[in-house]
Amino acid sequence: MNLGAYGNFGFAEANSEEKMEDQNGLAKRRRDLDELAYEVLQIVIDQLPATKEADDGAQQKKTQEKINDIIGAIIYDQKRHLSFADKLRVNQTVMSEIYHFGPISELLNDDTITEIMVNGPKNIFIERKGKIVKTDNEFRDDKHVMHIIDKIISPLGRRVDESSPLVDARLPDGSRVNIIIPPLAVKGPSITIRKFSSDPFTVDDLITFGTLNADIAQFLRLCVKGRINILVSGGTGSGKTTLLNVLSSFIPEMDRIVTIEDAAEVQLQQSHVVTLESRPANIEGKGKITIRDLVVNSLRMRPDRIIVGEVRGGEALDMLQAMNTGHDGSLTTIHANTPRDSLSRLETMVMMSGIELPSRAIREQVASAINLVVQVSRMLDGSRKVTKISEIVGLEGDTVTLQDVFIFNQEGFDEQGTVKGKHQATGILPNFLTKIKAHGENVPASLFKTSVSNFDSYRKGN
């Protein structure tokens, strides 16, 4: 009998129990501090009601001093002892409730976090470096979540209640917020925040991250400058808007650009830009302005290029017609898992426009309007990759034909679980190179060179 093995097992079990006790102790301490913060908050609100509206630095400093006085009085009455760090935590919690967004304030201030997901009061998740993890932050109850929701949307003139239980909004820094509450959200109010980067990623950043390589970056830059119509396709959180921002940075400074979005996320550095944003109906159910309305209106604004943040419905038809009528070099994104799927979705969206068109006519519009589909994907390790760049060649019979110009060849994972692989050309030269050259851009043939072995493996995989 191997007694050593049993001894080690017992030791590991003891360590596990001690770890559980430590975690339970930390959780209890957090709950105690949150209860104290709530008690202090009620007193501060009663004594200094004006602080809820004041936001100048002097008033906030006075509020902090008042909070410290109240904390001191409470712990003296309760004969408790708090460390300086605990007092600071309570003070910050109360300040964030008054001036910011409560339990999610510190998450909003963390630049490494890209998404915040509140699934009811006790479950707050974040995305950091492509990985989703649960945080220790909590709301007290549904009422507390609703209070923070009200703080988010009230300054925007928006509302959310049982008669209008979902809303899209933006935080002051531009972060996109989606809110949905009971009765639609069964387990409590839900908040999803896609954070807005104050320092937008550049193409060099994407090369460093491995999203694409230098050859693909140069190719896409030449495509944008050569007024190629580009559709960026990808799933949720795959980096479509980030890539769209990078592509838009290649547009020449003097081109007149009109951007159209539900919530303005495209960050353009050019000066000749008009930014349009859709608007939901007001409390009387009137005044709704859709993406489609804005696309139609943009055609009267003399744009050189139109950028639609994402096509979701009938506006797809108007976007295709714009691309076909002198607005070359336009950009948009779509939710789809492959370039082929993106074309099928486009066709479905055109049918949602209410205009009866035969399938072949729709496919002719798609084939003539869009030149290039750039597919982006979120990999298992959380990284984002451009997985395919496909040219739309034309129509063969009733089928829109595609040919891959660049692909990402995944080779597996390393010991840390990181995706291994490389971007490579398929060796196929796009048919629209003549159009790019007509706009004064020369595309080096070396961009499309590939080894015979790589091309053979690509052909076998397709």
Helices and strands as residue ranges (DSSP letters): H 3-47, G 49-52, H 57-77, H 84-99, G 102-104, H 105-109, E 113-119, E 124-128, E 131-134, H 142-153, G 154-156, E 166-170, E 176-180, E 190-194, H 203-209, H 214-225, E 230-234, H 240-248, E 257-261, E 273-277, H 291-298, E 305-308, H 315-324, E 331-335, H 339-351, H 359-369, E 372-378, E 384-396, E 399-413, E 419-425, H 433-438, G 445-448, H 452-461
